[in-house]
Amino acid sequence: MLDFEQCWAALEERDGSATDEFFYGVRTTGVYCRPGCASRLPLRVNTRFFETIAAAEAAGLRPCKRCRPTDGSSASRHVAAIEKACALLQNSETTPSLAQLADAAGISRFHFHRVFKQITGATPRDYARTHRLSRFAEKLDAGQPVTEAIYASGFGSSSRAYEAAPAGLGMTPGARRRGGTGQTIRFVTVETPLGWALVAATERGICMTALADDRESLTGALRQRFPAAALIAEDPGLKDWADRIVSFITAPDHNLDLPLDIQGTAFQARVWRALQKIPLGKTASYSEIAAALGQPKAVRAVAQACAANKLALLVPCHRVIRSDGDLGGYRWGLERKRALLARERASTARDPADEAAA
């Protein structure tokens, strides 16, 4: 997510070197421009900043006729180019080489890796690995035999699939196919200012956090998520993590940084990484997230990925709202979403001098 103060400083200075690093839109005129545009400086209160042209247009703005941000924009060309590379990664049975991806994108091999990571948030290798694992998970969940799923997902050998599975699937392929059989998950429930919270973890990290009005519904949700796993209730070893979550809800002063065992599709993982970049006290729209991923038309898919998030607070989907300012949905209740955002805004708005005096 862009830092407003840094962008505003660049805009005030008419910093031409910031061209294509961001764009600014003016609410009163309905226009967006490059940072170095010769137009009159807008009022700060009417100004918004966007990482991409797609994000600005998704917000209902049109390009400036003076600086022509869409003409010869390297940002728009890069997005289109990386979309081609992503399509090649998604549709190839074997992982294309870096040279093949760069050629498909029409970008020099020297710049391709940097541009790809800048737009997708992942390296080509990580993107391919996550996408391959997501296809593997989908085939296992559909009941396809493990061996067939391995090769149908693009793994060159069963050994590679088994090496990648623990970190990517959260369990062995066989356990995933059997709903978590053989998997041990520890969990604890704690009371918070917003009701009860659950923290569940595998040996690799937290695999689920949830909020509810009572303990029983939290335990039920965990069993539904991992129907065949062995559950260890109220594990004291998770108390420290649970206490940190309670403290965050009570008085959020920084983002939670705990070890995670994230389990999702390739696209979901990309969305969740983008959510973790939203600063404390800030929000982003579904369209802004989609644009930041280089897929401005995937607004509905972004919303679905937010709804599929099972790591409340740790992957802060509560910071995603609609473009019109409406809160949108929230798996754990709109009142909790409203309360979390209010607490975060209040925390970041505190005067450091007042806190020091206190």
N, C-alpha and C positions, 0 to 999 in steps of 0.2 A: 504494500500500500504506500502511496505517496505521502511525503511529509509536507503539510500545508505551508509551514513557515519557510522551509527551504525553497519550495516552489514560488512562493510569493516574493521572496528576496530576489530570485532569479528573474521574475517577471518585472519587478521594479527597476532592476538594472538593465532590462532588455537584453538579457544574456543570450546572444545568438548561439553560443556553444551548447545551450540546452535544447536546441532544436531536435525534435524527435525523441527527447528523453521524457517529455510530457507535453500535454496540451492544456490550454485553459479555456473554460467556457464562461460566458457572461449571461446570467439568468435573465436580465432585463432585455437584452437584444436577441437572445436565443441563438447566439453565434459562438463557435469555438475557433481558436487561433493557435498559431505557434508562439512560443515564448518571446521570440524576437519581432513580433508583428509591430508595424508602425502605427497601429491604431491607438487612440487615446487610452491611457491606463484606466481600467475599470475600477469601480469602487470595490474595496476588499470584500464587503458583505455580499456582493452580487457575484463573486468569483468562485468557480469550482475548478479542480484540477483532475486530469484524467491521464492514465498511463498510455492509452491507445486511442486512435481515431474511432475505433469501434465502440469503445466505452462512451465517448462523447456523443456519438450519434445514437447510441442506445438510450441516452438521457434526453433525447429529443432535440439536440442542437444541430445546427447546419454549419457547413464550413464557411470561413471568412472569405470574402471575395478579394480582399487585399493581399493577405499572406498565402492564400490558397493551400491550406494544410494537406489537402489530398493530392496535390500535384507533385509527383516525383517523391512522395513520402517513403523514406527507407523503412519506416515502421510498418506501414501497410504492406509494402513489398515483402518484408521479412515475415509478417504474420501469414500471408498467403503461401510463402515458400515453405515455412515450417509445417503448415497444414498438409502440404504435399508429402513431406518427410514422415509425418505422423501417420498418414494414410498408408504409406509404404510399410511402415513398421507394423501396423495393425493387420494388414492384408497378406503379409509374407509368411510363408510356412517356416522359413528359417530367418534368423536375424540378419538384415542387410548390413554390409560393412559401412564404416563411416564415409568412405569414398562414394559408395552407392547412394547413401542418404544425401550427401552434399550435392551430388550430381542431380538427383531428383528434385532437390530444392532450388537448384540453380545458384547456389552460394559457394564461394570458394571454400575448399576444405580447411583453410587456415581460420576462417571466421565462423564456419558452420557450428562447431561445438559450442562456442560462446553464445551465438544467437539462439540456438536451440534451447539452451539452459535458461537464457534470459526470458524467453517467451513461455516455455512449458513449466519451468521451475524444477526440471530434472535433466540429467545428462541423457543422451540417446541410449546409453547402455541401461541406465536405471529405468527409463521409460519403457524400453522393450521388455526388460525383466518383469516389471510390474504388470504390463499388459499380458504377457505370457502366463503369469501366475493367475491373473484374473480369469483368463479363459480356462485354465486348469481347474480353478475353483468352481466355475460354472458347470463344467462337465462332471466333476465329482458330485456336486450337489444334485445334478440331474440323474445320478445313479449309474453313470458310465463306469465300467471297470477301470481300475487304476492304470493298467498298462495301456489301454486304448486312449485314456484321457491324456496320458503323458505325451504320446506322439501326436495326437490330434491338436495339442496345444502348442506344438512347435519345439518341444524339448528334443534335443538330439539323442539323448540317452536317458535311461531311468535314473542313473546315478546323479545326473545334473538336476533332475526334478526333485529327488529326495534331499539333495543338498540345499536347494532353495526353499523347499516346503516349510520347514520349521519357522523361519523368519517371515515368510510371505503368507502362509496359510494359518500360522499360529499352532499348527499340529502336523502330524504326519499325514500323507495323502489318504491312507486307509482310515485313519481316525476322522478326517474331514468327511469322507464318504459315509461314515457310520454315525455322523452327528456328534462327533467329539469323543467317541469311545476310546478309553485309554488316556484321555486328557484329564489332568487334575487342575482345578481352578479354585483358588482361595478367594474368599470374599468377606467383607465386613460392611455393616450398616451403621450409620451414625445420624444423629439428629442435627439439623442445621437451621438457620433462621428462615429457610424457605422450605421446610419439611424434612423428609428423610432422604439420605443419599446412600448409594451403594458404590463400593469400589471393589472390583473383581480383577484378579491378575493370574496370568500363567507364569511360568518361570522366566519368560522373556520380558514381562512388563504388564502394565494395566491393559486389559482387553475390553473392559466395559465399565463405564460409570453412568449412573442414572439418578434421577430425582423423582420423588413420589410423595404422596401423603402418608403412606404407611409402609412398614417393612415387608409385609406379606406380598404386596404387589411387586416390589423390587425383586424379591426372591423368585417370584413367578416369572418375571421377565427374564431373569438370568437363566432359569431352567428352560424357558422357551428358546433362548438364543443358543444354548449348549445342552440339548436334551439328553445326550448320552454321556456327558462328562461327569467325572467324580467331583462333587462340590464339597469344599471344606468351609463351614460357616464360621463367621465371627473370628477369623484368624487374627491373633494379636500382632502378627508380623506386618500387617497392613495398617496398623493404627497411625503411624507417622504420616503416611500418605493421606489417610482419611482426615487427620487433623489439619493438614495443609489445605485440603479442599474446604473444610469448614471455615478456616481462617480467610481463605480467598472470598468465600461468599459473604462473610461478615464484614470484611474491610479489604476489598481488592486493592492492592498497591503495586502488583506486578503480575505478569502472566505466569501461570503454573508451568513448571518445567519438570515433568516426571517421566520415567521410562515407559514407553508405550508398546503394546503389541497390537498394532493396527491391522485389521483384517477387512479388506474391501477390494473392489474392482480397481483397475488402473485409473479410470476416470474419477472414481470416488476418492482415491488416494491423492490425485492432483488437486481436486477441490479442497480436500481437508488440509493439505499443505498450504493452500492459499488462505484458508480461514485462519490458520495459526499465525499468519503474517499481519492480520488486522490488529492495530495497536489497541492497548487497553483504553477504554473510553471512547473509541471510534466505532463507526459502523461502515458497512459497504453494502451495496445493492446486489441482487442476484445478477443483474446485467453487468455490473462492474466486475464481478468475479469471473463471469463467462468471458468478458473481453480480456481480462488479465491472463486468462488461460489461452488466448489466441483463438477462441471459439465463440464469437459474439452471439451466434444464433443458438447457443446451447443453454439458454436461460432456464428452460424447464428442466433440463438434465441437471443443472447446478442445484436447483431447488430440490430435486429428488435425491441428490447426493447429500444435501443438508439434512433432509428428512431421514436418510438412512444412517446418519451418524449415531454411533452408540457410545461415544465418549463425551458425555456432557461436560462442559467447562474446559476440558483439556483440548478439545477441538471446538473452538468457540462459535458454533453455528448460531448462537443467540445474537451475534453481532451482525448477522445478515438480515437486511430488511428489503422491502420492495422499493422500486424507483420513486414511487409517489410518497415515500416516507412511512407507509403503513408497515406495521411490525411483521406481517406475514404469519407463517405458522411456526410452531415450536413443539417438538415431540413431548417435552415435559411441561407444557402449559404456557399460555401466553402471559399469564400474570407473573410467572417466574421469569420469563424473558424480559418483561417490562421492569421487574424489580432488579434483575441483574444489570441491565443497561443503566438504570438510574443510579445504582450503587457505584458502577464503574465511572460514570460521568462525574459523580460527586467526588470520588477519590482523586481523579486526575485534575479536578478543578480546585483542590485545596491549595492554599497559599503556603509554600514551604516555610516562610517566615513565621506564620501563625503556628505551624506545627513545631518549629524550633522553640518558640516562646512557651508552648504548652509543655 
